[in-house]
Amino acid sequence: MKRSDSYDEKLSQKLKNPEFAQEYLLALVDADDEDAIEVEDALRLAISKMGTTDCAKLVGDDKANVDKFLKRTRALKEETLNRYRRPFGLRIKKELEKI
């Protein structure tokens, strides 16, 4: 099967290291950075770089579901989002702030 254009072999290998993957995702969503992106978009980027098949195995979901998430035709429920971020040793923290 042909890999997507966004697949990156070197980055894919690095993302298999949980510590690297964790830092990669945290850097993408860094709230202090003007280029920060949303958590789901960071996951999509990481998944596209590592490959959907590898990600599906890692998170315990069907490849078709991972593909739908990447194509934005599937929104993740909080439970599923937690399953997708768990292998990276991350948790989602929701806060309400005064603006």
Secondary structure as a PSIPRED ss2 file (coil, helix, strand):
# PSIPRED VFORMAT (PSIPRED V4.0)

   1 M C   1.000  0.000  0.000
   2 K C   1.000  0.000  0.000
   3 R C   1.000  0.000  0.000
   4 S C   1.000  0.000  0.000
   5 D C   1.000  0.000  0.000
   6 S C   1.000  0.000  0.000
   7 Y C   1.000  0.000  0.000
   8 D C   1.000  0.000  0.000
   9 E H   0.000  1.000  0.000
  10 K H   0.000  1.000  0.000
  11 L H   0.000  1.000  0.000
  12 S H   0.000  1.000  0.000
  13 Q H   0.000  1.000  0.000
  14 K H   0.000  1.000  0.000
  15 L H   0.000  1.000  0.000
  16 K C   1.000  0.000  0.000
  17 N C   1.000  0.000  0.000
  18 P H   0.000  1.000  0.000
  19 E H   0.000  1.000  0.000
  20 F H   0.000  1.000  0.000
  21 A H   0.000  1.000  0.000
  22 Q H   0.000  1.000  0.000
  23 E H   0.000  1.000  0.000
  24 Y H   0.000  1.000  0.000
  25 L H   0.000  1.000  0.000
  26 L H   0.000  1.000  0.000
  27 A H   0.000  1.000  0.000
  28 L H   0.000  1.000  0.000
  29 V C   1.000  0.000  0.000
  30 D C   1.000  0.000  0.000
  31 A C   1.000  0.000  0.000
  32 D C   1.000  0.000  0.000
  33 D C   1.000  0.000  0.000
  34 E C   1.000  0.000  0.000
  35 D C   1.000  0.000  0.000
  36 A C   1.000  0.000  0.000
  37 I C   1.000  0.000  0.000
  38 E C   1.000  0.000  0.000
  39 V H   0.000  1.000  0.000
  40 E H   0.000  1.000  0.000
  41 D H   0.000  1.000  0.000
  42 A H   0.000  1.000  0.000
  43 L H   0.000  1.000  0.000
  44 R H   0.000  1.000  0.000
  45 L H   0.000  1.000  0.000
  46 A H   0.000  1.000  0.000
  47 I H   0.000  1.000  0.000
  48 S H   0.000  1.000  0.000
  49 K H   0.000  1.000  0.000
  50 M H   0.000  1.000  0.000
  51 G C   1.000  0.000  0.000
  52 T H   0.000  1.000  0.000
  53 T H   0.000  1.000  0.000
  54 D H   0.000  1.000  0.000
  55 C H   0.000  1.000  0.000
  56 A H   0.000  1.000  0.000
  57 K H   0.000  1.000  0.000
  58 L H   0.000  1.000  0.000
  59 V H   0.000  1.000  0.000
  60 G C   1.000  0.000  0.000
  61 D C   1.000  0.000  0.000
  62 D C   1.000  0.000  0.000
  63 K H   0.000  1.000  0.000
  64 A H   0.000  1.000  0.000
  65 N H   0.000  1.000  0.000
  66 V H   0.000  1.000  0.000
  67 D H   0.000  1.000  0.000
  68 K H   0.000  1.000  0.000
  69 F H   0.000  1.000  0.000
  70 L H   0.000  1.000  0.000
  71 K C   1.000  0.000  0.000
  72 R C   1.000  0.000  0.000
  73 T C   1.000  0.000  0.000
  74 R C   1.000  0.000  0.000
  75 A C   1.000  0.000  0.000
  76 L C   1.000  0.000  0.000
  77 K C   1.000  0.000  0.000
  78 E H   0.000  1.000  0.000
  79 E H   0.000  1.000  0.000
  80 T H   0.000  1.000  0.000
  81 L H   0.000  1.000  0.000
  82 N H   0.000  1.000  0.000
  83 R H   0.000  1.000  0.000
  84 Y H   0.000  1.000  0.000
  85 R H   0.000  1.000  0.000
  86 R H   0.000  1.000  0.000
  87 P H   0.000  1.000  0.000
  88 F H   0.000  1.000  0.000
  89 G C   1.000  0.000  0.000
  90 L C   1.000  0.000  0.000
  91 R C   1.000  0.000  0.000
  92 I C   1.000  0.000  0.000
  93 K C   1.000  0.000  0.000
  94 K C   1.000  0.000  0.000
  95 E C   1.000  0.000  0.000
  96 L C   1.000  0.000  0.000
  97 E C   1.000  0.000  0.000
  98 K C   1.000  0.000  0.000
  99 I C   1.000  0.000  0.000
